[in-house]
């Protein structure tokens, strides 16, 4: 392909332009049949067959003997495809008839005639892919003459007719098979001439050794077997019933090699035994065959590769600018990103559709009278979770892996409803046109004039869709437009302009016969009906709709389950018997829904095999039911906020400054008097000093202070931690109308501030060497620079044409490098923000960049499986490090610059010598993809982060594995060493950042707060600040020296559902899905006891007021009472008809209340275990209960959106509190018993007057359901 030519792909040149291929020589006439030998009687009633004829007949007989099933299947296929058994009576046994050579030749010859006529009728010849049309017409001209000259070769020529049809509709054939078909077809004329000219009686008689050639030639008829297998394989995929039993039809490379090897042997024999004239003639035919193959270009180049090459092709400046401004997103990159966010694309999950009649009709471009006429639309309809997007990715991959010489063009787009840039009709149309122009550059003429007039605004103003719609119509009318597939995934997620988009699809089907549409959507969008509303009545729903119902999805979902089971195999507790039971339970409950299976196995990833069956059985069948179940499990537990000490670095000065001052003024009694407890110095410090030194306050509320400094203590104070010194000292300065606050944490934590401004996921962060500037890189195609001290936004660096994956400062801090999905690296001037230069050469996205310690070299890692080294001063490419087995995801220089660490698309880290570019060694041990690396400051240790949820440390000198850090709940995305090398930070898909002690491997602390994957971390040069970048579009600053993680209590084998402190605070009880309750010593973190006995998950626990008894509530519908001191089981309270959600002791310890899914509250006598009363009235599950401080009132919260008050003495219902908009999950009385707080899934807390039931106020601000709360005395 000559991608630089400004003409459309695979079309013949227009008048005045040079053609890309030379013309084929005219067909050479065959020699006359050989004259009879003198000894041969010409009057014999049965003519003696020539050697050539005997050879063709023997070849057929040999094939039939070796593989009768294949031969008969082949003949049946020819009859079904070419002529439906022309000239043969319906009751004739074709198999028996074909045993006779003469009848066989007559029958096959009629098939050839039918095939010729069919090819002539096919509109593909005139409207199809240009070079394919040339090839077909060239071969077609040879067939007639060949059949006349060598009638005994009719059978393979009939195969040629079918082969030409396969080339016209290649979607059901593999790339390697298509290459073989082209080879065999182009050499058929050579084979016929070979047998007729080389094997004439003169040659045979001339040499006794010529029998050797004959035997070689008999073996070379392998091509007939290859042809038969090709035809049968193709039409088996098309659905011919009688071909379903054929096996072993897929070793195309091996079969073609056998054909080529046999041809080489025959050609060698020709050189030895044939006459000069014959050799010359056959040589010319061989050259012509090669020319025919060349006409199709590189048969091995795929459409996907062609598009990638076109991205790098040089165009006129105006065309390049137009294409660049037209681009919204590269659909190929978008597909890669979507695929990465999901599970691996499995063949079994999508290839089933390739064998359906709907797909066959859709990929058929031949309208010459087939019993399955082509369809121009394929609509994949399915509910949420049925795998539509992965199916579309599979189909797009299938179509894009076809040879570019044979396949139609392909343009596609993935709608994404939650992304404003990708959920509208204009974005869809821009992307479809952009990808089409890459393949058909000549079509850009329909845009250029308007672009010259309007510039980039043509694609972005409010009339953009209208302008693009008109240009697109003109492209469809262009006679140079080849056949093209247009695909849109998730049409239902096109929330803006969907109707306009469907109108465009309708119009295109009317305007051009060269367009086919592949669409997926949920059933809510009745695509076919909407097409008819726009006047498209020609679309027949038959063979145009693939509905992803449970029957169609049974096999694909089962294949997906099998894949997930193989991943579980080998994990702790997952024996063969457990896996078999998990398999059975999942298949029973999944209802053939991919998403249900994915969610179920996501849960099992963190569950020991011993609890797997129980966890699966807790999951209800059906997707909506599973969502409900999972929501009930997302409940907030208590978090222990540790004390922090922001003044620790100046501890000595804070403590001893007065002593030093006194020693200098010991003779001044008046001065010393002012240093007493009631002196002026104390008064000043008490009133003002904290305003200066509590940096947490300034960092957290810097934006408020900047906008309204006079209201700092009146407004921002409200949100300061309740026990902070700032809050205690200056609470009196709050705004006068504020009386109290709720939901405010007690202490400052490590979180310092959030940097907001990016419009999409933030992928990388880097501090400048002086620590004054932070750079952040985002999917919004920008780099932002921030003041690291204040978090103030400084400037935006724009220019990249794709997502920016990486940033790095040069060692002198003057240059910033950024790597992008637009395949380039950009260098920027940090001081001015000016773009210095663009480093081009990578063939795919650049994932990582790193400067050498001396700042002279830049390394860039790419999806194109290479690392490139660049001269920073000149921007020249120095060398390329190749040999990786896949994408290169990360790169890092050692501190001395002598070693380069690279990670590729596998589970290893590779080390390279930067001076020589030589590979040194490989670090192995991770159980998943390695995605990040970092050298320690001394260069002796290397850290690697992996999808196996761990971080590993390696000795760089010996390659020995030193330590493994475990604890993250999901894949680890990034790592960074502190400047002193003592601390390692890791960022994870579990939305947290963890700090680790590199010497002891101890987990130091966890930073929580991001709302999406944490993609990058970086320490400031002084090691005091940690920056983290997240998919939630923000960068967060953390105090790396404070908020040390106190302790982690480990031991449960399942999710922990509830924790509660004993009244004296010395004991902590935890309830878990592992069916146990554990007691812990809060002072030492020691595990005290495990309380066992429940048969299902434990949902709630409560201590009695005296701390001696513990109550536990379970999904097994029982409450158990335990002696806290001994851990012995005292009694079991039974009677509820559903899961028990909550328990609560009365203040006097005599009564226990339990709340259940059975919509009731039960009251029990704690001493005897006797059931006292059942409180009924709620219309949905009762989720929580609480006694008032005086024990006279019980409050119950329910899924019916209400709270009820009950009289504990009489069990009478007092009143119902209504007002919440969703389920109520928690209730708590104030310490004085006058106020009740209720928390709900409606994201609010409501306050109520207990005496009157009156609604007091609503506390709003949460972004999700509220499942727990705790009442504390009001802050001073």
VEXLO-300996 format. One record per residue (C-alpha): x, y, z. Coordinates in steps of 0.05 Angstrom, whole numbers, plus 5000, padded with zeros to 4 digits. Layout:
residues N
XYZ;...
END
This chain:
residues 1276
500050005000;502550704984;499451065042;502451735021;498351774958;492352244965;487551724938;482751234970;485150564994;484549974946;481350364889;484350414820;487551074802;483451614772;485051914704;491652284704;494551924764;499751374761;497250664773;500150284831;500949604795;503149394726;497949084680;497748334675;500348014611;494947714566;493246984577;497846534538;494446044490;494945324508;498344844461;494144394418;492643704446;498243214431;497542794368;496542044376;502741614378;503941184315;502340554354;495840844380;489340654344;484941274332;479040834316;478740474383;471740534412;474640744481;479841294470;486241224509;487041784560;493042234558;498042234615;495242914636;488042664639;490142034675;493842464725;487842904741;483242304747;488341944791;488942564835;481442564846;481241814861;487141874909;483842444947;477242064950;480841454977;484741855030;479042305052;472342105022;468442535071;472343165051;471543034976;464042904980;463143515026;466943924975;462643694916;456243804956;458644504974;460044664902;453044444884;449844844940;453845474927;454645494851;448745164819;444544704863;446644084823;445344344752;442843844701;442043284751;435442964768;433143074840;433442334858;440342224827;445841954872;451342474858;456542074897;455641474851;455541894788;462142234805;465841574804;465641604728;470842104701;466842314640;460442444680;464442784733;467543264683;460843424652;457643554720;463343984746;463744364680;456544574688;458144804758;463745224731;459045544681;454145704737;459845984779;462246424721;455346694712;454546824786;461147204789;458847634730;452347804765;455548004830;455148744843;461648674880;465448674814;463649394801;462349654871;467249254911;474349344936;478149584874;484149124875;479948514891;475448684832;481548724786;484048054812;477247714803;476247974733;483347754714;482147044738;475147024707;478147144639;482646534645;477346034667;473545964601;479845824560;482545354613;476244924615;476344864539;483744644539;483844204601;476743964614;479243444664;481344014710;474144254717;473644054791;479244524816;476745074769;469945014802;473645114867;476745734838;469846024825;468045904898;474746174920;473446824883;466946894920;470646784986;475447354969;469447794955;466547635024;472547475068;469747595137;468646845152;475646645132;482146715170;487847155146;492546575135;487246175097;485846775052;493246815035;493046085014;486846174972;490046744934;496346324922;492445724896;487846124851;493446524820;497145874802;491345474773;493145674702;500345444715;497944774742;493544644681;499044834632;504044424672;500043784666;498343894593;504944134565;510043804610;506543124607;505543064532;507442394503;513942654472;516642874540;514442234573;517841804521;524142224520;526741994586;526041394631;527441844691;521442264674;517241794716;520542144775;517342804754;510742454746;510942204817;512942894842;507143204803;502242714833;504342944902;503843684881;496343594871;496143744945;493444414923;486844084906;486243834977;487944525004;482644814959;477444314983;479044455056;478645205045;471845175012;469044705064;471745105123;468845755096;461945485084;461845095149;462545775183;456946015138;452545475168;451944915117;449244345158;452743765123;459544075139;458844115215;462243445227;468643615190;474743705235;481943935227;480744495179;484945025211;492444875200;492745355141;500045555148;502244835150;497744625092;500145205049;507345045064;506044335039;503244624974;509145104964;514344554979;511044084929;511144634876;518544754888;520044014877;516144014812;519644644788;526344314802;524143714760;522044174703;528944474702;532043784694;527543424645;523343914603;524944244537;527244964534;520845204502;516644864556;520945154611;520345854582;512845794574;511645524645;516346054673;512146604642;505846304673;509246274741;511247004735;504147184716;501646824778;506347224821;503947854788;496747684803;498547594877;502348254877;496248604850;492948494917;498748804955;501048505021;495747985035;498447915106;497548655125;491348735167;486549315167;488749485238;496049535217;494149945156;490450455199;496350515246;500950645187;496151165161;496551555226;503951675212;503151835138;505152535118;499452975091;498753685067;498954175125;491654375116;489453645113;493353475176;490454065213;483453885191;484253165213;487353385280;481753865296;476553355275;479152845325;475252745390;478652115412;482351555377;477250995377;482850475375;485850755439;478950825469;477650095455;484249895488;482450305549;475550005555;478249305546;483449425600;478049645649;474448985638;476448255639;480547955583;476847855517;475647115513;474646765446;468946355475;465346975498;464547285429;466446805372;459746455377;456547035339;461246925279;457446285262;450446585266;446246695204;445547425224;453047555223;453747145159;448447565124;451548205152;458548045126;456047805059;456948335005;454747884947;447548024926;447747564865;441947114885;444246754948;438846424990;441646855045;441647565016;446448065049;443948495106;446349205115;444949255188;446648835250;443549055316;446048725379;440748835433;441648645505;440248855576;445549125623;450848615640;449948175578;456848335550;454848775491;461049205494;465948625498;462148285441;462948925400;470348945415;470948225392;467248365327;471348995313;477748605326;475248055279;473748545223;480148955233;484548335231;482348175160;487348305103;487049035082;487348805010;480748435015;476648745070;471949345071;473949965110;471949985184;470250585228;467550525299;465850895363;464250715436;459051165468;460051285542;454151595577;457951865637;463152235595;460352885568;465552875512;463452185488;455852155498;453352585441;451852505367;456953015345;462652635379;460251995347;460152285277;466752655285;470152005306;467051585251;469252075198;476152155229;477551405227;474551345157;479151905131;485251525157;483350965110;480551385053;484552035051;481352274987;474552355022;477352945061;475753385001;468553405026;470853755089;476654195068;472954785037;468554885099;474654775144;478555305107;472855785120;471355615193;477455275222;476754835284;470055175300;466954765244;467154155290;465654485357;460255005350;452854865361;451754725287;457454225282;453053615273;449253945216;455654125180;458653435190;452153095170;452353445102;459753265091;458352545111;452652495060;457352745006;462552235025;457451685019;455651924949;462951954928;464151414874;470951274905;467851054971;469250314980;464949845021;465350055095;462949795161;460750325211;460050095283;457050445345;457150125413;452150315467;447550745425;443150815487;448751205520;448651735466;444452205509;444952815465;442652795393;441052055390;435052175345;439352575297;444352015296;439151495279;436551955224;443551975196;443951215197;437251175161;439551675109;446151315096;442550655081;438651015027;444351424998;449650884990;449750134979;456850115004;455150235077;453549725132;452049895205;453749495267;449949755327;449249545400;444349815452;439749635508;432549445491;430050125515;432450405449;428150065396;433050195341;429249845284;422750195301;426250875303;429450735235;422550605206;420151255238;425251605195;422651255133;427550675128;422750105112;427749695073;431049435136;428448735150;428748525223;430147815198;437647675203;438748405226;437648305301;441847905350;438347915417;442747725476;437747295513;439446745563;439246205509;444446545465;448846725523;448946045556;455345795523;459146465525;457646575598;459645865615;466245985579;467246615620;465746235684;470845705665;475946255654;474646565722;475045895756;482045775727;484146435759;481546215827;485045545822;491245545865;488746075913;488145885986;482445416001;480245305929;480944565921;478044185862;471744015902;470744735924;471744985853;466644465828;461544705879;462945445863;462045275790;455344955803;452745515848;454946075801;451845745739;445345645778;444946365799;448146765743;442146715696;447146765639;449047485657;456347665648;456148235698;453247785752;458947305742;464047865743;461248145808;460947465840;468147295824;470347985846;467647815915;471247135914;477947455899;478447675971;475147066003;478446446028;476045825992;473045556056;467846126055;466846165980;460545725977;457246106033;458746776001;455946565933;449646285965;448546945999;448147285931;441147285902;440147095828;438747655780;442648305769;437948795802;437148345863;444648285868;445449035865;440549095923;444348575962;451048915951;448249585972;446049296038;453149076050;456249756037;455950016108;460650496141;464550236201;468050626256;474750926239;479851056294;482651746281;489651776311;492452386345;497352796305;502853286325;503853836274;508854196319;513453596328;519153876284;519654496330;518354136395;524754376429;523555106412;516355056434;518354756501;524755126520;524255806487;521856116552;527755816591;532756116543;529156786546;529356776622;536756616625;538157216582;533857686625;534757396694;536258076726;529958406698;524258266747;519158646708;520658246646;520257596684;513557806712;510657816642;512657086634;508156836690;501856446677;497557066679;502457516643;502057846575;506057316539;501356766560;495357186540;498357326472;500056606458;493256366481;489556856437;493656906373;499456416368;495255826344;492656236287;499656246259;502255556272;496455066259;498154966186;492754436178;487554976184;490855416131;491854836082;484854556091;481255226084;486155626042;480955745988;475956026038;481256466071;483356726003;476256925983;473657176050;479257276100;474857646150;470157046155;475556536166;473956376238;466556486227;465555966173;471555506163;471755376238;465255006233;468654456194;474954396236;475753756277;471753796341;477753656386;482854086349;485954666387;483455146335;476254916346;476754926421;480055606425;476055986374;469255646373;466356276402;468156646338;463656216294;457856546257;452456726308;446956306276;450955656282;449255286345;452054586333;455054146279;454653406263;458852926223;465453296235;471552866251;474852926319;482153016297;486153256237;488452686193;494052646142;489752936086;492053656073;488353916011;485453735943;487654045877;481754085830;481354325758;482753735712;476853515669;478452775670;482552245706;489352475732;494651965712;501252225739;504352725787;511552975796;514853475842;520153945815;527053835845;526454455889;519754225914;516254875895;512154615837;507754005825;505953765755;499853345742;498052975677;490952795657;486452445607;483853145591;490153215548;493253755593;498853825643;497554295702;502754635744;501254785818;504655155875;506654575920;506555005983;499655295975;496254845923;494955455880;493955315806;499455645763;498555465690;496154945640;500554635586;496354445525;497854145457;497753395462;492753045418;491252485468;491152285541;497552455578;500151855616;506652105647;510552725668;517652815694;521953425713;529153465690;534253465748;535354215741;527854345743;527854755679;524654235632;518453815638;517253195595;510352915581;508452255547;501752165512;497051685476;498252115414;504851715408;509352315424;513552615480;513353365490;518653785525;516354425560;519755035591;517555015664;518555765675;514456005616;510155395599;512555435527;512854815484;520154695465;519954075421;516253445403;519752765403;516652315351;518151605332;513951145375;508550755339;503650745397;502051085463;507751325507;506551055577;512551305616;518251815614;524551885657;530552345657;537552075669;540652355733;545152825693;539153085654;542352955586;538152355566;530652225567;527751525565;520751395539;516850735544;511350565495;505750085476;509749955413;514049485456;520249935454;524050425498;527251015463;532951435489;533252175467;538352735472;534753255515;538753845487;537453695414;531353235416;534852735371;533551995378;539651625405;537750895408;531950415414;531649845465;527749275434;526248555449;520548635497;514848135494;509448665497;507749375517;512949735558;509250035617;514550385659;521750605659;526450865713;533751065716;538150845775;540851435815;547751345783;544751325714;548050665696;541950225698;535150275667;529349875695;523649705647;517249325656;513649005598;507048655587;508848075632;510247935705;517648135706;522348735712;528248775665;534749155678;538949455621;545849775617;544750505595;551750585567;551349985519;543949855514;545349135534;540248725572;542848525642;537748115681;530547965695;527048015763;521547485770;516647325824;510247725816;503847355803;500847885758;502748445710;508148915737;506049625724;510950085761;518150105786;522350575828;529650585851;531350755923;535451395932;541850995943;540450555882;541249915921;533949725922;528549695868;521149695883;516049395835;508449455837;503848925808;496848735792;497748155841;496248685895;503348685923;509649105922;516348745920;523348995938;529448735900;536948775911;539449125847;546448825854;544348095862;537148105835;535047765899;527947855924;528248215991;521148356015;513848325995;508848846019;501748586022;495348926045;492249285986;485349035968;486349115893;491749195841;497649645858;498550195807;504650605829;510450635879;515251175903;520951205954;521551776004;527952195995;531251846054;529351166028;526150956093;518950986070;515550706008;508850955983;504250515941;497950715903;492450235887;485950095850;482950015920;482850785921;488050835977;495351015986;499450606035;506050776069;511050226087;517450186128;522649946078;527049656133;521849246171;516349166118;511449446169;505149786144;505550496172;499150836149;493550846098;491051476065;483751446044;479351966010;480051885935;473751685899;477051275845;483350895827;489751225854;494251225794;500651565817;504451795879;510452255890;514252505951;516453225956;524053315957;523853446033;519752816044;514353186084;508953186031;506052625989;502052775927;497152275897;493452285830;486851945819;481651755768;476852205809;480052785770;483753065832;490653095862;491153045938;496653285985;498052866047;502453006106;507352426101;510152526171;503652526210;497552096223;501551466233;497350846226;496450586297;494849856287;491249346245;487148786276;487448176231;484747476235;477747466207;476647026146;471247456115;468548166111;467648516177;460548776185;460749126252;465349356308;463649636376;467549846437;465949606507;463350146555;470250206588;473750236521;478449666537;475349146491;473249166418;468348666388;468248536313;462848146274;464547816208;461947436148;466246856172;460646706222;464746906282;465547476332;472547666356;474548046419;480748476419;484848846472;484849576449;491249746486;495549196458;491548986396;491948276421;486647786399;482947566462;477547076441;473646806382;466246696393;463646136348;456845836340;453046226288;451745846223;451546456178;454547156174;454447576238;451248246222;451348636288;454148626359;452649026422;455549056493;450949086553;451649736593;455949396646;460349086592;459548376618;454948106563;455548136488;449748026440;450947816368;445747816312;446347366250;443547196183;441946516214;435946876246;438446816317;441447256371;446846966415;448847226484;456047136507;459947226572;465247746554;470147526608;470246786591;467646786520;462546256536;455846216501;450146366550;443846286508;440746326439;434646756424;430446456368;423946646335;425247146279;423146936209;428647306173;435747576178;437047986241;439948666225;441048996293;440948896369;440749386427;440949326503;436349736548;440150216595;438549766655;441249146618;434748756631;431848786561;434648666492;431448896427;432748566359;430948826290;429648356232;428548296158;421847976177;419248686190;418748606265;422348806329;422748296385;423948446458;427547926502;428947826576;436647826580;436947416644;432346846621;432446916545;424846916545;421347266487;417247846517;413848206459;413648266383;412948976357;409448976289;407449536242;413249666194;411849476122;419049316105;425249036139;427149356206;434349576199;436049886267;433649966339;435850416396;433450526468;432751226496;437451396554;431851306604;429850636573;422550836566;422450916491;424950466434;426250746365;426150286303;428450466233;425850116171;426350016097;419350306092;422651006100;419951116170;422151126243;417350866297;417151016371;414850466419;413250466494;417949946524;413349826584;406949696545;409849546475;404850046448;406450426384;406951156401;408251516336;411251456266;416451946240;415852056165;419852476117;425852076091;425951916017;429151226023;430650666072;432650876142;438750496167;440750796233;437851166294;441151476354;438651856415;442252466440;445452376509;439852776542;434552366505;431052976477;433152896404;433252306356;437652276294;435851826236;440451656177;437951436109;439651206039;436851876016;443752156037;440952566095;440752556171;434352816202;433453076273;426952966311;423953206377;422952566418;417452856461;413053106404;415652726343;416553396308;421553446252;427153936272;432253976215;435853596159;443353506157;445653456084;452253386049;453652646041;454452395970;451951695985;447351286030;448551376105;448650716142;451450876211;452451446260;454251586333;451852116380;456952486423;456353066473;455953736437;462654086427;464054676472;
END
